Amino acid sequence: MSAWFSASAVVPALSLDWKISAVDAVWLTASVQLGFVVGAVVSAVLNAADRIPPQLLMAGCALGTSGCILAFTATATGLATALLPRFLTGALLAGVYPVGMKLTASWAPPRARGRAFGLMIAALTLGSALPHLVRGLPNLAWRDVMNVSAVLAAAAAVVAALLIRPGPHGASGSTPINARYAVDMFRDRRSRLANFGYFGHMWELFALWTWLPAFVRAGRSMAGEPGAAWDTLVVFLVMGVAGAAGALLGGWAADRYGRGPAAAGALIVSGSCALASPVFFASAPVTLVIALTVWGASVIADSGVFSTSLSESADPRYVGTALTVQTAIGFLITVITIQVVPVLAGLVGWQFALLVLVPGPVLGAAAMIRLARSARTDRPGATNPAVPRD
């Protein structure tokens, strides 16, 4: 997953080399998001995540992702030549992330599934943040930072092909093609609410991850500390370390207290952080790090909870398809906020730009509260008795 932000992490260097603005640079991430959506739609229509051996699909797509990064570093000389390899990177990641969730579900019994997905999302979070850590190393050019991600993606392909197999809790037997399931799953109330909660979560998540470095740099500049040497480490701490801890905590809470309450609680905390972002924007370093650490942990803590909930309510034959559709729509939503934030920053400044993220957690929390209430009113035996009731 380090491939995701491998280009975004080196935006300052690319902006100098290619003479591109912050609004132009947003396409280095937005193109990945759009590629993921296209790849996920194709996968969902073909039910690829449920019909192809998942470990082989993951290995092939991870290897392709590595090739796309190498193509970027070898051929990209400006924004126009960078967009295609970034788009293809996103398309191939649609065969990695949702497939990884399907494999996770296949190994996790219902009572431990929240923690299993929390571990999966913790790995995703650390991987996504790794380029920021690598960028903080001295004497590394932007191509070197991206090539590290290419090596990691190739190593992931080897791991997937040689060491991963589906677990005993997945569906057995052949799965017929059913392109309509991408729409049919929304007829189930629990699946629908889990998806709506996820969509609110995605309104906030990737826009924060994409623009957090710019937010931190602008805040330090206002506080009279331009070019603070620790800004890249702060971003890795917030995205990677705090995010991984939050994902693990969210998975534990989902198993302990139920899917709805765990996700709603995380959304309320992260939404409150977004609302308070103008207050701690240019605050003292200790205050800033504490506030961003809480935000970084809470913004991802619910991610695995939505996947857990959907994996339990979807047709067992099409869990991979359901998770792929969920992520496809979620990542399409991220394109909007990733585009809006820098425009808003140009109008009102970075101090107030992240306020646009607040509606996502609000609407997502409302959906998950309804999910919790519907679970309490379900007739006995309507859901898997091994799944904690919200």
Buried (B, 14 or more C-beta within 10 A) or exposed (E): BBBBBBBBBBBBBBBEBBEBEBEBBBBBBBBBBBBBBBBBBBBBBBBBBBBBEBBBBBBBBBBBBBBBBBBBBEEBEEBEEBBBBBBBBBBBBBBBBBBBBBBBBBBBEBEBBBBBBBBBBBBBBBBBBBBBBBBBEEEBEBBBBBBBBBEBBBEBBEEBBEEBEBBEBBBEEEBEEBEEBBEBBEEBEBBBBBBBBBBBBBBBBBBBBBBBBBBBBBBBBBBEBEEBEBBBBBBBBBBBBBBBBBBBBBBBBBBEBBBBBBBBBBBBBBBBBBBBBBEBBBBEBEEBBEBBBBBBBBBBBBBBBBBBBBBBBBBBBBBBBBBBBBBBBBBBBBBBBBBBBBBBBEEEEBBBBBBBBBBBBBBBBBBBBBBBEBBEEEEEEEBEEEBBBB
